Amino acid sequence: MFRPLPVYLGWRFSRARRRNRFISFISVASILGIAIGVSALILGLSAMNGFQRELENRILSVLPHGQLYAADGPVANWQGMQSSLEAAPGVQAVAPFVPLEGLLSRGSTLKGVQLQGVDPEREMRISALGPYLDGGSLDVLKPGERGIILGQAIADKLGLRAGDTVSLLLPSPDEQGFGSPRRYAFTLVGVLRLGGQLDTLLGYTHIRDAQELRGIDDSVMGFHLKVNDVLRADRISFDAAMPLPAGFYVTSWMNSQGNIYRDIQLVRTLMIVVLLLVMAVASFNIVSTLVMAVNEKKGDIAILKTMGAGPWHIRGAFVVQGMLNGVVGVLAGGLLGALLASRLSALVAGVERLTGHRVLNPEVYFIDFIPTEFHWGDLWLVTGSALVLIFIATLYPAWRAGRLLPRQLLGEA
């Protein structure tokens, strides 16, 4: 069977019993360091993939990508503007809205809320609330019935269940800008369970009820937009608003939630850099292992050279020996990382139950659990990068071994 000499020698060197146990210890330590670095990087990238998935599924699927808010008060005859927006390049759907910002009151408990008066049929083209909404869709909102949908955190704080009544306090300024708040009774018809910060802020009611409370008849205060490229939502929304006869303030999800997206990308980049440096340090432990292995194998190197082995045969043998140790660490780390990445959410949840400490506070973060999503591409990227670092680490000691002369080695022996 064809066996290249460097591969055969490297295999024999790696399997031979070492006289110096310290070399064995350094070798095992380098393998463990590589395995830990590889598994940690796979685990971290899987967590970042999970955060990005949850951002897209929970935030960008629920919040409008763009929002136009009337600069000069309520907009009448808005149907023509809606048609103009729907025809704008990059815009997939448009829905009118009327905001109501006030306080919810039940007993002595108060909670601020950003209530959106929406047209259920049109808003469902913008927001995919169904999977997170008790009742299944916004159709539970009926005009004139003053139904309300609230985030789970708001409902829990007020002690509300479906069918309960809650009071909405809205400002009623007088001529001097002050006045007693107006109180309106609403019935809870649905609970929004996004599992994060939005559960503490969002609420929905029917647009007709919001128009009635604000006294604006059939006018609206703005439009929600869904675009085909979420990373260009700012530009698409601005371009769509330019031809409109009324003035609008233009915002997008990047203004309210864009910091989350940027943080995910920044943490991903820093994690890759830091953990690659950790793997580089672990990989270069192989340098120490091979340098000591070269010193230990001086007699064998001299004999091989006197038998006709060239410098590149010797160099190749030590490269193979170092790579074999590195491959063991990379394979072990890859398997461990992939296994942990697939179970990360369950593992963190178990630790939270044992310690009673919550890793992500839903009042601060947009989700209340550690998500995970394993990608095979990340596995190949991490293991490939680790193998390249290991190969580079083997070059110097292998080069030194190839330069040793038989007479020098035999004289030292």
ABEGO torsion letter per residue (X at the ends): XBBBAAAAAAAAAAABBBABAAAAAAAAAAAAAAAAAAAAAAAAAAAAAAAAAAAAAAAAAABBABBBBBAAEBBBGAAAAAAAAAABBGBABBBBBBBBBBBBBBEABBBBBBBBBBBAAAAAAABBAAAABBGGBAAABBBGAGBBBBBAAAAAAAGBBBGBBBBBBBBBBBAAGBEBBBBBBBBBABBBBAGBAAAAABBBBBAAAAAAAAGAEABBAEBBBBBABAAAAAAAAAAAAAABABBBBBBBAAAAAAAAAAAAAAAAAAAAAAAAAAAAAAAAAAAAAAAAAAAAAAAAAAAAAAAGBBAAAAAAAAAAAAAAAAAAAAAAAAAAAAAAAAAAAAAAAAAAAAAGBBABBAAABABABBBBBBBAAAAAAAAAAAAAAAAAAAAAAAAAAAABBAAAAAAAX
